[in-house]
Amino acid sequence: MDLDLDRMLRLTRRGQWSIEDIDWHRPLAGAEQMDPIERRDAGLQLLFTAGLERQAAKIFLLCAEYIDDQRAAEIYQLFYQDELRHAEAEIRLAARYGVGWNDLPPPSRWMFRQMDKIFIRPGRGHHEVTSATILLFELALDTLLIPALKEQTSDDVQAEVFRRIDQDESRHLAMDYWLLDRKGGQYAGQDLDAVIEETMGPRTRWQRLRGKYILYRSFISLLVGMGAMGLKTRSLRKKLMAPERVEQYLSRVRKVPERAPRAMEVPAYRMGLGGLRRILRFERGIGSVATGDFSES
């Protein structure tokens, strides 16, 4: 996949914005059309998204550390700032619905604490896994979450924040495709253990087991946190995970190889697709999503 990194860097520099550009003093428009549960659910989902944005920031910071192109490194540094800014904006939006971080379900807050632990001393292995799977999260944000939240109110402040986030995310997605295709050319024919050993050197049996345990713990905490949110915010989750919306998301996942032709050569990405299948089955189990499937090929 070809990408003009010089142009992307110029666009990313030019696209930087400040939280203080937004007029946070305006009252929430359309709030009177929402009942208390709908307002709470919208605020909680914004906070949950903010927590995920903070994790994405850490992933982009690792990308900046391990990429071997200086232009891409600067782009990822700016993406790191983007995600922190998105998180802060979403927290402020949630406050306009009367919701704060401590209102999140305890299992969801536990999920984010577990994610934070993974990034206390992140290494090349963390980078290889997270940088290959962040595309799946950003596609979900772009296709599922933000469109559902946009439908909740006609609030001008929220619309302005999402407009700015959409512009940032379009650049993030372009770099996600570029990096995934690049890794596909580098790691074709290898499994994940071989990739980790190539990038980190030979590992002991204990180190391999520890790596698998971290992946397993991360996935379980994600299911627990998402499950708690699904049960807590049923009114919004029905809109968020509507079958037609899920199908649109999965359609974009199926088309990833069109944008990143060597994506399926990346073992961590294939692993991420497997995790996505399990998440969808879990969502069906708690009644958040009724249908949707996809193929790796």
Beta strands, then each sheet from edge to edge (+ up, - down):
end
